[in-house]
Amino acid sequence: MSVTASSALRAAARPLPAGEATGLLVYRNYLAYRRAWYIFLSGFLEPVFYLLSIGVGVGQLVTGFEFNGQDIPYAEFVAPGMLAASAMNGSLLDSTFNFFFKLKYNKLFDQMLATPLTTMDIARGELSWSLLRGGIYSAGFLVVMVAMGLVSSWWAVLAVPAALLIGLAFGGICMALTTWMRTWQDFEWVNLAVIPMFLFSATFFPVQAYPPAVRWVVEVTPLYRGVVLCRELTTGALSWESAISVVYLVVMGLVGLAIVRRRLATLLLT
């Protein structure tokens, strides 16, 4: 083998910088989705319909609604919950069903590991894409909220970064759990967890409505932490709960990322 060929092989085998590897995987997902933009549209519209039906429709029957000592319209209470749900839904789709398909059926990750990419690169790239999708959904929903007059504070400019934290938390932990999935039927457990979380994480009514034991369970769910963060930002009624939510979501996302890396190494390299 010539010296030039040997140098080229060594260069090809050299691990990529983290930023470059993540960018390549995000770009790969962009190419896969660029002709399927309508999929993004469908995921964005679901929380909008909930907002119009429950926040606006039912809101006509609700008066004197209070949040953190402020009287706000009921639609303004529900809208941030839908914003957090948008981030969750966008991140959830790519970190569960799509991730499982690439791992178990398409064997895409096996092919990636034949390149200089590592399991951490794969975990980081897939998480970044799911986070980006959740952020796109949330940014679009925030525009709807502003157009409907459901934002009452300039703190709302931080709602999109807050949505990215929600995507980080759900993307990380859902990818980690997906590595233990065996068949498509196992995803019934995902629906069993997500639907009650969506309905009861203070999205439609205050958490104070629950008995103390139930309230404690609700308050440790990731969607509740995201709802609290988005609601306090869009209403301007900030409290220490927002700081708690930020730490909670970041830690959850990073723990999930670490688990994904270890699980991919176990499944694909051993």
VMD Tcl script that draws the C-alpha trace (Angstrom):
set ca {
  {0.00 0.00 0.00}
  {1.38 3.42 -0.90}
  {2.20 6.06 1.68}
  {-0.54 8.31 0.26}
  {-3.19 5.58 0.57}
  {-2.08 4.77 4.11}
  {-2.33 8.44 5.09}
  {-5.80 8.68 3.56}
  {-6.99 5.63 5.51}
  {-5.60 7.01 8.76}
  {-7.34 10.33 8.11}
  {-10.63 8.56 7.35}
  {-10.38 6.53 10.55}
  {-9.68 9.57 12.72}
  {-12.63 10.37 15.03}
  {-14.58 13.44 13.98}
  {-14.89 16.47 16.25}
  {-18.14 16.40 18.23}
  {-19.63 19.42 16.49}
  {-18.85 18.11 13.01}
  {-20.25 14.65 13.74}
  {-23.45 16.09 15.21}
  {-23.84 18.41 12.25}
  {-23.49 15.52 9.80}
  {-26.17 13.46 11.53}
  {-28.55 16.42 11.75}
  {-27.98 17.10 8.05}
  {-28.63 13.44 7.23}
  {-32.00 13.63 9.02}
  {-32.79 16.88 7.22}
  {-32.20 15.20 3.85}
  {-34.46 12.32 4.87}
  {-37.30 14.67 5.87}
  {-37.05 17.50 3.37}
  {-39.66 15.95 1.05}
  {-41.94 15.05 3.96}
  {-42.57 18.55 5.36}
  {-46.26 17.70 5.83}
  {-45.27 15.35 8.67}
  {-43.98 18.37 10.58}
  {-47.22 20.23 9.85}
  {-49.39 17.44 11.29}
  {-47.43 17.39 14.55}
  {-47.70 21.16 14.90}
  {-51.48 21.32 14.36}
  {-52.51 18.90 17.13}
  {-51.81 21.25 20.08}
  {-53.33 24.15 18.11}
  {-56.61 22.23 17.89}
  {-56.50 21.53 21.63}
  {-55.93 25.22 22.31}
  {-58.86 26.28 20.14}
  {-61.25 23.65 21.50}
  {-60.39 23.67 25.21}
  {-58.46 26.86 25.85}
  {-60.74 29.11 23.80}
  {-63.96 27.07 23.66}
  {-64.17 25.90 27.27}
  {-62.45 29.12 28.33}
  {-65.63 31.02 27.52}
  {-67.21 29.26 30.51}
  {-64.33 29.87 32.94}
  {-63.98 33.25 34.68}
  {-61.76 34.59 37.44}
  {-58.92 32.14 36.74}
  {-55.80 32.78 38.86}
  {-52.17 31.76 38.39}
  {-49.36 32.70 40.83}
  {-51.52 35.46 42.26}
  {-52.46 36.93 38.86}
  {-55.88 36.85 37.22}
  {-55.46 35.55 33.67}
  {-57.83 34.27 30.97}
  {-58.21 30.50 30.93}
  {-56.86 30.32 27.35}
  {-53.70 32.07 28.55}
  {-53.34 29.35 31.20}
  {-53.82 26.47 28.76}
  {-51.66 27.83 25.91}
  {-48.25 27.39 27.66}
  {-49.23 23.81 28.49}
  {-49.81 23.19 24.80}
  {-46.48 24.87 24.05}
  {-44.71 22.39 26.33}
  {-46.71 19.53 24.80}
  {-45.58 20.66 21.33}
  {-41.95 20.33 22.39}
  {-42.65 16.93 23.90}
  {-44.48 15.62 20.83}
  {-41.82 16.81 18.39}
  {-39.01 15.26 20.38}
  {-40.93 12.07 21.17}
  {-41.55 11.01 17.58}
  {-37.90 10.92 16.56}
  {-36.57 9.57 19.83}
  {-38.92 6.58 19.97}
  {-40.50 5.22 16.76}
  {-37.93 6.58 14.32}
  {-35.00 5.75 16.59}
  {-36.29 2.19 17.03}
  {-36.64 1.71 13.27}
  {-33.06 2.87 12.65}
  {-31.74 0.67 15.44}
  {-33.65 -2.58 14.92}
  {-34.84 -2.71 11.32}
  {-32.92 -0.30 9.12}
  {-29.63 -1.12 10.90}
  {-28.59 2.44 10.17}
  {-26.52 2.77 13.31}
  {-24.51 -0.38 12.44}
  {-23.59 1.29 9.16}
  {-22.64 4.51 10.91}
  {-20.27 2.68 13.24}
  {-18.38 1.41 10.19}
  {-17.33 5.06 9.73}
  {-15.33 7.25 12.14}
  {-18.58 7.96 14.03}
  {-18.84 6.67 17.61}
  {-21.83 5.65 19.70}
  {-21.67 9.01 21.48}
  {-21.76 10.78 18.09}
  {-24.88 8.81 17.16}
  {-26.58 9.51 20.49}
  {-25.71 13.19 20.35}
  {-26.74 13.59 16.70}
  {-30.09 11.82 17.09}
  {-30.84 13.77 20.26}
  {-29.98 17.05 18.52}
  {-32.37 16.25 15.69}
  {-35.26 15.33 18.00}
  {-34.55 18.47 20.04}
  {-34.56 20.56 16.85}
  {-37.90 19.10 15.74}
  {-39.46 19.85 19.11}
  {-38.07 23.38 18.96}
  {-39.60 23.97 15.51}
  {-43.01 22.85 16.73}
  {-42.76 25.09 19.78}
  {-41.57 28.15 17.87}
  {-44.51 27.82 15.48}
  {-46.93 27.42 18.38}
  {-45.49 30.46 20.14}
  {-46.20 32.52 17.01}
  {-49.83 31.32 17.20}
  {-49.97 32.35 20.87}
  {-48.66 35.83 20.10}
  {-51.14 36.22 17.22}
  {-54.01 35.25 19.55}
  {-52.86 37.66 22.27}
  {-52.05 34.89 24.75}
  {-48.61 36.20 25.70}
  {-48.44 38.89 28.38}
  {-44.72 39.15 29.15}
  {-41.44 39.78 27.34}
  {-40.07 36.80 29.25}
  {-41.83 34.76 26.55}
  {-38.77 35.26 24.30}
  {-37.18 32.55 26.46}
  {-40.03 30.12 25.82}
  {-38.33 28.62 22.76}
  {-35.07 27.91 24.66}
  {-37.29 26.45 27.39}
  {-38.94 24.23 24.77}
  {-35.50 23.04 23.69}
  {-34.84 21.96 27.27}
  {-38.10 20.00 27.20}
  {-36.98 18.37 23.96}
  {-33.61 17.58 25.52}
  {-35.22 15.86 28.50}
  {-37.76 13.83 26.54}
  {-35.38 13.05 23.69}
  {-32.66 11.77 26.00}
  {-34.79 9.63 28.26}
  {-37.03 8.29 25.46}
  {-34.06 7.21 23.34}
  {-32.64 5.47 26.38}
  {-35.88 3.59 27.03}
  {-36.25 2.74 23.33}
  {-33.00 0.76 23.42}
  {-34.83 -1.78 25.62}
  {-37.82 -2.07 23.26}
  {-38.10 -5.46 21.56}
  {-41.05 -5.08 19.16}
  {-43.45 -2.38 17.96}
  {-46.00 -3.65 20.47}
  {-43.77 -2.43 23.28}
  {-44.57 1.13 22.25}
  {-48.00 0.74 23.83}
  {-46.12 1.52 27.05}
  {-45.07 4.85 25.56}
  {-48.70 5.78 24.86}
  {-49.69 4.58 28.32}
  {-47.19 7.02 29.85}
  {-47.58 9.98 27.50}
  {-51.37 10.32 27.36}
  {-51.94 10.54 31.16}
  {-48.92 12.85 31.40}
  {-50.44 15.14 28.78}
  {-53.86 15.20 30.46}
  {-52.80 15.58 34.09}
  {-49.53 17.60 34.11}
  {-51.33 20.86 34.95}
  {-51.96 21.43 31.25}
  {-55.69 22.12 31.67}
  {-56.10 22.83 35.39}
  {-53.82 23.76 38.32}
  {-51.86 21.07 40.10}
  {-53.40 22.30 43.39}
  {-56.60 20.49 42.35}
  {-54.99 17.14 43.23}
  {-54.68 15.52 46.66}
  {-51.17 15.98 48.13}
  {-49.97 12.44 47.27}
  {-51.11 12.68 43.66}
  {-49.75 16.20 43.36}
  {-46.28 14.98 44.37}
  {-46.35 12.35 41.62}
  {-47.42 14.92 39.03}
  {-44.73 17.40 40.06}
  {-41.91 14.94 39.35}
  {-42.99 14.29 35.76}
  {-40.95 15.99 33.04}
  {-43.94 17.47 31.22}
  {-45.14 19.18 34.39}
  {-41.71 20.77 34.84}
  {-41.86 21.95 31.22}
  {-45.39 23.31 31.62}
  {-44.39 25.25 34.74}
  {-41.40 26.76 32.96}
  {-43.32 27.79 29.83}
  {-46.31 29.11 31.79}
  {-44.24 31.30 34.07}
  {-42.31 32.72 31.10}
  {-45.35 33.55 28.98}
  {-47.29 35.10 31.87}
  {-44.33 36.81 33.55}
  {-45.29 35.29 36.92}
  {-41.81 33.90 37.63}
  {-40.90 31.90 40.72}
  {-38.19 29.53 41.91}
  {-40.09 26.70 40.25}
  {-38.68 27.85 36.90}
  {-35.10 27.39 38.13}
  {-35.98 23.96 39.50}
  {-37.51 23.03 36.15}
  {-34.41 24.11 34.20}
  {-32.09 22.00 36.37}
  {-34.48 19.03 36.27}
  {-34.82 19.06 32.46}
  {-31.08 19.47 31.82}
  {-30.13 16.66 34.20}
  {-32.76 14.36 32.73}
  {-31.55 14.98 29.20}
  {-27.88 14.43 30.02}
  {-28.59 11.26 31.99}
  {-30.61 9.93 29.07}
  {-27.79 10.77 26.65}
  {-25.24 8.90 28.77}
  {-27.51 5.84 28.97}
  {-28.06 5.85 25.19}
  {-24.31 5.87 24.54}
  {-23.73 2.92 26.86}
  {-26.70 0.96 25.49}
  {-25.66 1.48 21.87}
  {-22.17 0.27 22.73}
  {-23.67 -2.83 24.38}
  {-26.07 -3.57 21.52}
  {-23.86 -2.76 18.55}
  {-20.26 -3.25 19.63}
  {-20.43 -6.45 21.67}
}
mol new
graphics top color blue
foreach p $ca { graphics top sphere $p radius 0.5 }
foreach p [lrange $ca 0 end-1] q [lrange $ca 1 end] { graphics top cylinder $p $q radius 0.2 }
display resetview
